[in-house]
Amino acid sequence: AQSVAQPEDQVNVAEGNPLTVKCTYSVSGNPYLFWYVQYPNRGLQFLLKYITGDNLVKGSYGFEAEFNKSQTSFHLKKPSALVSDSALYFCAVRGPGAGSYQLTFGKGTKLSVIP
Amino acid sequence: DGGITQSPKYLFRKEGQNVTLSCEQNLNHDAMYWYRQDPGQGLRLIYYSQIVNDFQKGDIAEGYSVSREKKESFPLTVTSAQKNPTAFYLCASSIEGERGYTFGSGTRLTVV
């Protein structure tokens, strides 16, 4: 079975400071990893994904994530936070292989960027 | 542009009524999903379907029903058996392989 843990329900960061939203996963084989963002009363929007290759993945809105196989982590990062980054962030994992459709989501982390 | 359309955006239900939430996609995705979102509880899977005329229960299927008569459509019915239906409902779709999900914009259901 695959699982995702987002250990922080909420992360507060001052505008202009770097931010990190943590994610660890468990899956058989090489994982496909994703980050999504949700603004109030909206669906989830894709930010970035890791499938293979470079461990540092760059995505939308200046976000990036670092895949660490030994620590089974995929933390989301941004060098300089904006107030508009305040939202709910979800990490998700999918196992490899044919017939693999389903993502398993973490519980989400609420990011608040303080002006 | 391809995408997923959920309707309505807001829905009000009287106690004892069944209501149906619409989800349509034009992405040619095989799989479709329904999630329920409550504050502080993340996404909980209600039902999913990987092929037309077939669907499986998720973690919280009680009080809900679905159909998948067409590849493009996956409506969710919230029945009167669902005791606490007030929530935000999200529909998503995907294809096999390395892509993630595409989500609709959600339906907020409120019992009045």
Interface residues (C-beta under 8 A of the other chain):
Chain A: D9 Y32 F34 Y36 N41 R42 G43 L44 Q45 F46 K49 I51 F90 A92 R94 A98 G99 S100 Y101 Q102 L103 F105 G106 K107 G108
Chain B: I4 Q6 D30 A31 Y33 G40 Q41 G42 L43 Y48 Q50 F88 L90 A92 S94 I95 E96 G97 E98 G100 Y101 T102 F103 G104 S105 G106 R108
